[in-house]
């Protein structure tokens, strides 16, 4: 049985993952609802964890939906340097990436759910949503396995002084500490970019929408802290 302190920490990690998945979602018509959910989730986190996430939510809330979407696209979709596709950092858009992505689909199916339809299985917000709401153990394993890629994204965003940088920092804080080798790998990837494309990267927009009626009730993850 998990000790109270460990159980609390695990619950807090799930809250961070859920909030991060919502903040890293493409700003669509549900954008405002997701920001409200972030505030609800952060109400159950210690201040030092909640404040950076709430600050990002507040900054995004000042933007119109169109402006927020444009900024998201410019940050994550138009440049490989900050892509949220985890296997793209390790395998580029090569045939090897297909094998790497299969591990995500198998993890989802192993937890009793199908990979998200119309969404990329290795997209960081999808993985965070899975870890927060479906299987925290399998989700944490995926996040840990790709922590070098997550560090690289965080480093790239930090160097660009992106408003999204604190979100990556919050996720990184939930993972095992990076080694010097991990950080060196991330540094090289940020400098050189992910592996060269070989078959092209299809455009996509990820929404990670709240579940139907989610804005009318307390977030499910937060209930576990009571």
C-alpha positions as CSV (number, residue, x, y, z in Angstrom):
1,X,0.0,0.0,0.0
2,X,1.3,3.5,-0.9
3,X,2.3,5.6,2.0
4,X,0.3,8.9,2.5
5,X,3.1,11.2,1.4
6,X,3.8,9.1,-1.7
7,X,0.1,8.9,-2.5
8,X,-0.2,12.6,-2.2
9,X,2.8,13.2,-4.5
10,X,1.4,10.8,-7.1
11,X,-1.9,12.6,-7.0
12,X,-0.2,15.9,-7.4
13,X,1.7,14.6,-10.4
14,X,-1.5,13.6,-12.0
15,X,-3.0,17.1,-11.4
16,X,0.1,18.7,-13.0
17,X,-0.1,16.3,-16.0
18,X,-3.8,17.1,-16.5
19,X,-3.3,20.8,-16.2
20,X,-0.3,20.7,-18.6
21,X,-2.2,18.7,-21.2
22,X,-4.9,21.4,-21.2
23,X,-2.5,24.3,-21.4
24,X,-0.6,22.6,-24.3
25,X,-3.8,21.9,-26.2
26,X,-4.5,23.7,-29.5
27,X,-6.7,26.8,-28.6
28,X,-10.0,26.1,-30.2
29,X,-13.6,26.9,-29.2
30,X,-13.1,25.0,-25.9
31,X,-10.0,27.1,-25.0
32,X,-11.7,29.1,-22.3
33,X,-13.3,26.0,-20.7
34,X,-9.9,24.3,-20.5
35,X,-8.4,27.3,-18.8
36,X,-11.1,27.3,-16.2
37,X,-10.4,23.6,-15.7
38,X,-6.7,24.4,-15.1
39,X,-7.7,26.8,-12.4
40,X,-9.9,24.1,-10.7
41,X,-7.0,21.6,-10.9
42,X,-4.5,24.0,-9.5
43,X,-6.7,24.7,-6.5
44,X,-5.6,21.3,-5.3
45,X,-1.9,21.8,-5.8
46,X,0.7,23.4,-3.5
47,X,1.3,27.0,-4.3
48,X,4.8,26.5,-5.7
49,X,3.4,24.0,-8.3
50,X,0.2,25.9,-9.0
51,X,1.4,29.4,-9.5
52,X,3.5,28.9,-12.7
53,X,0.6,27.0,-14.3
54,X,-2.0,29.6,-13.2
55,X,0.3,32.3,-14.6
56,X,0.4,30.6,-18.0
57,X,-3.4,30.1,-18.0
58,X,-3.9,33.8,-17.1
59,X,-1.6,35.0,-19.9
60,X,-3.4,32.7,-22.4
61,X,-6.7,34.0,-21.1
62,X,-5.7,37.5,-22.2
63,X,-5.4,36.5,-25.8
64,X,-8.3,36.1,-28.2
65,X,-8.9,32.6,-29.5
66,X,-7.4,33.6,-32.9
67,X,-4.3,35.1,-31.3
68,X,-3.8,32.2,-29.0
69,X,-4.1,29.7,-31.9
70,X,-1.7,31.7,-34.0
71,X,0.9,31.8,-31.2
72,X,0.5,28.0,-30.6
73,X,1.0,27.3,-34.3
74,X,4.1,29.5,-34.5
75,X,5.5,27.9,-31.4
76,X,4.9,24.2,-31.9
77,X,3.8,23.5,-35.5
78,X,5.9,25.6,-37.8
79,X,9.3,24.7,-36.4
80,X,10.8,21.4,-35.6
81,X,12.8,23.0,-32.7
82,X,9.9,22.8,-30.3
83,X,7.7,20.0,-31.7
84,X,5.6,18.2,-29.1
85,X,5.9,14.9,-31.0
86,X,8.1,12.9,-28.6
87,X,9.3,10.2,-31.0
88,X,10.2,12.9,-33.6
89,X,13.0,14.0,-31.3
90,X,14.4,10.5,-31.2
91,X,13.7,9.1,-34.6
92,X,12.7,12.1,-36.8
93,X,10.1,11.3,-39.4
94,X,11.6,8.1,-40.4
95,X,10.4,4.5,-40.6
96,X,12.0,3.9,-37.2
97,X,9.5,6.4,-35.8
98,X,6.6,4.1,-36.6
99,X,8.0,1.4,-34.4
100,X,8.6,3.9,-31.6
101,X,5.0,5.2,-31.9
102,X,3.7,1.7,-31.7
103,X,4.9,1.5,-28.0
104,X,2.5,4.4,-27.2
105,X,-0.4,2.6,-28.9
106,X,0.4,-0.6,-27.1
107,X,0.5,1.2,-23.8
108,X,-2.9,2.7,-24.4
109,X,-4.4,-0.6,-25.4
110,X,-2.7,-2.3,-22.4
111,X,-4.6,0.1,-20.2
112,X,-7.9,-0.8,-21.9
113,X,-8.3,2.2,-24.1
114,X,-7.8,2.7,-27.8
115,X,-5.2,5.2,-29.2
116,X,-7.0,8.6,-29.7
117,X,-8.7,8.8,-33.1
118,X,-7.4,11.5,-35.3
119,X,-4.7,12.5,-32.9
120,X,-1.0,11.5,-32.8
121,X,-0.3,8.9,-30.0
122,X,3.1,10.4,-29.1
123,X,1.9,14.0,-28.9
124,X,2.9,15.2,-25.4
125,X,-0.6,16.5,-24.5
126,X,-2.1,13.1,-25.4
127,X,0.5,11.3,-23.3
128,X,-0.1,13.7,-20.3
129,X,-3.8,13.2,-20.6
130,X,-3.4,9.4,-20.6
131,X,-1.0,9.6,-17.6
132,X,-3.4,11.8,-15.7
133,X,-6.7,10.2,-16.3
134,X,-6.2,6.6,-17.5
135,X,-3.1,4.9,-16.2
136,X,-0.6,6.9,-14.2
137,X,1.9,4.1,-14.0
138,X,2.0,3.4,-17.7
139,X,1.8,7.1,-18.4
140,X,4.7,7.9,-16.1
141,X,6.7,5.2,-17.8
142,X,6.2,6.7,-21.2
143,X,7.0,10.2,-19.9
144,X,10.1,9.0,-18.2
145,X,11.3,7.0,-21.2
146,X,11.1,10.3,-23.3
147,X,12.3,12.7,-20.6
148,X,15.2,13.7,-22.8
149,X,12.8,14.8,-25.5
150,X,10.7,16.7,-22.8
151,X,13.9,18.3,-21.5
152,X,14.8,19.4,-25.1
153,X,11.3,20.9,-25.6
154,X,11.6,22.7,-22.3
155,X,15.1,24.0,-23.1
156,X,14.0,25.3,-26.5
157,X,11.0,27.1,-25.1
158,X,13.0,28.6,-22.2
159,X,15.6,30.0,-24.6
160,X,12.9,31.6,-26.6
161,X,11.3,33.0,-23.5
162,X,8.1,31.3,-24.5
163,X,5.1,31.6,-22.2
164,X,4.7,27.9,-22.5
165,X,8.1,27.2,-20.9
166,X,6.8,27.0,-17.3
167,X,4.4,24.2,-18.4
168,X,7.3,22.1,-19.5
169,X,9.2,22.9,-16.3
170,X,6.2,21.7,-14.3
171,X,6.1,18.4,-16.2
172,X,9.8,17.9,-15.8
173,X,9.6,18.4,-12.1
174,X,7.3,15.3,-11.9
175,X,9.9,13.1,-13.6
176,X,13.1,11.4,-12.3
177,X,16.0,13.8,-12.2
178,X,17.9,14.1,-15.5
179,X,21.5,13.0,-15.7
180,X,24.3,15.0,-17.2
181,X,24.1,12.7,-20.2
182,X,20.3,13.4,-20.5
183,X,20.9,17.2,-20.4
184,X,23.8,16.9,-22.9
185,X,21.6,15.0,-25.3
186,X,18.8,17.5,-24.9
187,X,21.3,20.4,-25.6
188,X,22.6,18.7,-28.8
189,X,19.0,18.1,-30.0
190,X,18.0,21.7,-29.5
191,X,21.1,22.9,-31.3
192,X,20.8,20.5,-34.2
193,X,17.1,19.8,-34.3
194,X,15.4,16.4,-34.4
195,X,16.6,13.8,-37.0
196,X,16.1,14.8,-40.6
197,X,12.8,14.2,-42.2
198,X,12.5,11.4,-44.6
199,X,8.8,11.0,-45.4
200,X,7.3,14.3,-44.4
201,X,5.3,15.3,-41.4
202,X,1.5,15.6,-41.8
203,X,0.0,18.7,-40.2
204,X,-2.3,18.3,-37.3
205,X,-3.9,20.3,-34.5
206,X,-4.5,18.6,-31.1
207,X,-7.3,19.8,-28.9
208,X,-7.4,17.4,-26.0
209,X,-11.0,18.6,-25.3
210,X,-12.5,18.2,-21.9
211,X,-14.9,15.2,-21.6
212,X,-18.5,15.9,-22.2
213,X,-19.9,17.9,-19.3
214,X,-16.5,18.2,-17.6
215,X,-16.9,21.9,-17.1
216,X,-20.0,21.2,-15.0
217,X,-18.2,19.1,-12.4
218,X,-15.1,19.0,-10.3
219,X,-12.2,17.5,-12.3
220,X,-12.0,13.7,-11.6
221,X,-8.3,13.8,-10.8
222,X,-8.8,16.5,-8.1
223,X,-11.4,14.3,-6.3
224,X,-8.6,11.8,-5.5
225,X,-7.0,14.4,-3.2
226,X,-10.0,14.6,-0.9
